[in-house]
Amino acid sequence: MDAEKLGKRIRLTRVEADLTQTDLARKMDAKQKSISRYETGDSVPSVETLVKLAKVFRKPTTYFLDELA
């Protein structure tokens, strides 16, 4: 999995939803620093976190994984 591409997709989706990293972190019960690390590709979210992202953005989980392998 390409962490950088995944991070870009997370960031783009967050910006399109008009959320800050802090807003997204609150909705996911996570830390803003974690969201930042996902978006920069410094860290890869767990499957559980991907499911939370999908629920917040009302997207299928595969939305974040398609074309990343």
N, C-alpha and C positions, 0 to 999 in steps of 0.2 A: 504494500500500500504506500502510496506517495503522500507523506504527511503534509508536505507543502501545498499540494493541490487540494487535499481535504481541508486544510486550514483556510485556503482562499475561498472555497465553497461555503464554509461556515461563516466567514466574514461577510461575503456577498449576501448571503441569506439574511444575516443579522441586520445589515445596513438596509436591505430592501424592506425589512419589517420595521424599520425606523426604531431600532433598539440600540442602546449603548451596551458595551460589554457588561457594565454593572447591572443594567436592566435584565439582560439575558441570564446573568449569574443568579440573580434573585429568583427568576422564574424557574430555574433549574435547581435551586438550593445548592449552588456551587460558589466558588470564589472567583472574583473578577480576574485574578491572576491566572487561574486555570483556563478561562476563556481566552485570554491573551496568548497563552502558550499553545493552545489548540490552533488559533488563527495564524500564528507565526510558523507552525510546524515543529516547534520545539518539543511538543508532546502530542501523543495520539490519544484521542478519547477512547475509553473502554466501550464495549458493546452497550453496557447499561447507559452510559452517557450519550451515546448515539441515539438510543431509543428516546431519552429525555429531549434531546435536540429535535428529533422528528416530531414529538408530541407538541413541543412549544411552537414549532413552525408549521404544524399541520401538514407535514410531508411524509411520504413513506421513508422508512429507514434507508432503503436502497438509494434514495435521492442523494445521500451523502457519499455513497460508495460506488455508484455507477461511474465507469470510465477512470477509476483510480487504481485499479490493479496493475 
